[in-house]
């Protein structure tokens, strides 16, 4: 049965008027499992990508979750109206027609097996949000710099190389959990960048570039470390002023390095614990804030762990 026959039989929105589709779940506001038989629904989702989107002239939102996209037709993505594409799980072939989506604003592909982006991906100059999480992409195409409207970018899992020019429009970047060993200065020089998360990557150095737009820099669980010199460089260089929130978790402290642990319980709701420890030839000061009862237990644990003989007696 043709898709047009299903539309007519069940009085669904016409191809040229439907605005949002998930071929396995909904057609505009109609829940497909409520009106289609199991065979009809299976037919729709398995054959949807065999035909171009060209005639869906009002289509704005397309969700391909649950839809087989391995044998997608060459001209499937030829749409002038489509603004949002999403898919969770499975595979998706981004063929040449994908770069003809002149109105695309958001692309959200989670746990979708994609190994690369088309070389002309930069032609999507209306794209504002790009989420490619849990993908197999290892590097980005050089045309990426042409994404002049891109504001939010999130890619994680296997990215190993980002030595490209990024668009100046970027405001938020999430590169958590990749394989990045080197970070280019161009990443830190973006004039509108406010939030950068590069946690869980194996890099050991940060380029210290002044950027007054940056508000949050997250480097949790990285080998970069928490040497006093790194903190000072980061504060004076990348962060540039004290309003920036620098997040560093899992600080590796070896107990012989601990010099002193002091607590300030002036405010029960927001007390402070200050830890001084030696790292190589430098003294590092680590300040923790929180409820007094929590910090008190932390303080006792530090004292016991750093002086086990005294604790035992």
C-alpha positions, 0 to 999 in steps of 0.5 A: 500500500502506498503512503498516499493510500494510507493518508486517504484511508485514515484521513491523515494530514496531506503530504503537502500540509503535514508539519511533524512526522515520526513514521513509527509513532505520529503524523501531526497530532495523530498517534498512528498506532491508534488508527493504523493496523500493525501491518500498515504501521510497519509498512509506513515506517519501513518504506518512508525513506524510500521516497524523497521529502520534496513533496512534504512542502510544509514539513518542519519536524521529522523524527526518524527514531524507530525507522530503518534508514540504511537504504535511504533513497538518494534524494530523500533529504531534498526539503526546503521546509524541514527545520528539525531532524532527530533520531535515537539509535540505529543507523542513518546514511547522510547522503549528498541530498542531506546538505540540501536542507537549506532550512535545517536549524536543529539536528539531534542524533543520539546513539546513531551509528555515524562515522563521518559528516558529509564534506559539504556539511558546512552548506547547512548555514541555518543550522543552530543546534547540532547534537551528535552524542554517542556517535562514531565520528572521529573528525569534523569536515573542514567546511564546518567553519561555514556553519555561520548560525551554529550556537550549540555543539555537542559531540562525544564518544570517539572524536580524536581531531578538532584541528579545524576552524570553528564558526564564530557564532558558537556559544556552547560546546560539549566535547565530553568523553572523546579521545582529544589529546590536543586542543587548538587555540581556535577553540578557546578564541571563539568570541561568543563562546560562553560554555565549554565542556572538555571533561573526560578527554586525555589532553595534558595541556590547555592553550591559554588564550584570553577570552572575556566571553567564557563563563564556564570551563569544565575539565573534569577527569582529565590528566591536565591536573590541578597544579597551582601553576595551571590554575593561575594560568587558567585564571589569568589566561583562558578565564581572564576574570573571576566570574568564570566558573572553573569546574575540576573534579576528581582531584588526585591528592596523595595523603603524604602531600596534605599539609593542613585541613581547616574548617570554618563553620560560621554558617551551618548552611554554607560552611567552608573546608580549606585543604592545603597540599603539596604538589611537586614544588608547589602548594595548592589550596583547595576550598570546598563549600557545603553544609557543615555536617557534610564538611565535618564528616569530610574533615574527619575522614581527611584527618583519619586517612592522612594520619592512620596511626593517630586515628587508631590510637 
